Structures are given as C-alpha cells and as structure tokens.
Amino acid sequence: QVQLAESGGGLVQAGGSLRLSCVASGTTFTKYAWFRQAPGKEREFIASNSRRTGSTYAADSVKERFTISRDNAKNTVYLQMNNLKPGDTAVYYCAVAPNDYCAPYAYLCYSQVGGYDYWGQGTQVTVSS
C-alpha cells in the first residue's frame, strides 16, 4: 500500500519560512512534485524534480523563494519555502510517480496534475500579513 505522509505546515507571518516534508512508503519514485490549492481555486503546480533527468522546475511565482529537494535514503521529498507571502496560503500536496516518461526539459509534462500517480493528504500553510 502506497502512502505519502506530509508534515511541516502551519501558521507563519509574512516573510517567514517553513519546510514541508513528504515521506513515501510502499513505493519508490522517479518523478516528484509539490502542488498547492487555495479555496475556490484549481490545484496549482509549485515545483518538481526528476531522478531520471535531474531536471528541476518551479513556477514563476515561487521560483526565487521555494526549493524542492529529496533524500533518497529516507524516501522523502522536501519543499523549503522562504519569504512567504499571504498569497502562498493554501493546502500543499506532494505527488510522486514511480516512472518518468517526460522528455527532458518538458515543463508542461512535469507540471501536470495528471502526471503523478500518488498524492499526499495535504498540509495547510497559512501566511498572515
């Protein structure tokens, strides 16, 4: 049984930092990503990385502030979020896929919700002004 357990969300003031963690059990993964969803909005791509190609992608809105990483030994994915803004308030989801069929440098492929097989339950991040 595949499970993704997220942690690290919470309430933080604008300008603060949080680090989200996502521990995967029951599967290894080649492609992984973080998405977020604010109330009344569609799920939004944040960042992704591929173990196959080494490629990392991030949305323009977070590129200079958020960093995606992984610890292979712990089968864990991280999202370091710095200089948080009220607009970052959302539920954050990690997503992984055992295989990566995206072409190198294919941003659209890595940023699609449908490109990932397993999802975490989500962790709430709230940024106060």
N, C-alpha and C positions, 0 to 999 in steps of 0.2 A: 504494500500500500504506500502510495506516494504522499508525502506531507511536506508542506512548506510552512515553517513557523517563523513569523515575523515578530520583531520586537524593536524597541527604541523610540517609538513615537511618544508624543506628549505635547505639553503646552510650553511655548517658549516665546520670549519677547522678540520683536523685530531686531535684526542684527545678530541674533544668537545662532547657535549651531546644534545640530542633532546628528547622530549616526544611527541609521537603521540597519538591522541585521535580518538575514533570512537564512535559516538552516534548512537544508533539504535532506530528507530521509526517504529511502526507498527508490531513489533514482540518482544517477549521475547526470550531469548536464553539460552540454556543449555551448549552448546559447542561453544567455540570461539577461534580464532587464528589470527595470523599475517603471511602473506607471503610477498615475495618481488620478483620483476622481473627486472633484468638488461637487457639492449638492447642486443638482439641476444641470450638470454638465456631463459631457461624454468622457470616457476614460482617456487619459492623455499620456502619451509617451514621454518619459523622462530621460532615460539613458539605457544603453545596452552594451554588452561585450560578447565577443565570440572567442572561445578557446581554440577554435579551429583556425581562424584567420588572425586573431589578435586584435581585430578592429574594435574600436570603441566609438560609440555615437552618443550624442547628447542633444536634447532640444535646445534651441537658441535661448529660450527663456531661463535656462538654468546652467548653461554651458560653463560660465565663469565662476559658478558658485557650488555646483554639485559634482561629486566624483563617485563613479561606480568602481567597485573592486571585488575581488574574490579571494578566498582562502581555500585552495584545493584540498588541503589536508582535513579541513573541517567541513568541507562541502557547504560552505557558507558564502553568501553574497552580501555585500555591504553597499550602503549609499551614504556617503558623507555629505551633509548639507550645511553650508556656511552662509553667513549673511542672509538669513531667512527673512522673508517679507510676508506681510499679511496675505498677499496673493498666492502664497505657497500652501495655504491652508487647504487640506484635502485628506482623503484616505489614500494611503500609499500601499501599493501592491507590488510584490515581487512575482516574477514569472520566469519559468525555465523551460527549456526544451532539450530532450536528450540528443537530438540531432540538429545540425545546422546545414540547411540546404541553400542558404542565401549566397549570392555571388559576392565576392569581395567588394567592399565599398558600396553595398546596396543599402543605403539608408532606409529607403521605403520598406524593404524587406525586414529589417531589424526593428523597425518602429511600429509594425502592425500588431494589433491585439491578437489576431488570429494566428500569428506565427509562433505562439507559445502553448505548450501542452498542459502545463501545471501552474496553478496560481495559489498564492497565499491568501489568507483570510482578510488581510488588510490591517493596517495600523494607522490610527488617527494622528495627524500632525496639525496643530493649531498654533498659528503665529499671531500674537497680539501686537497692536500698534502702540 
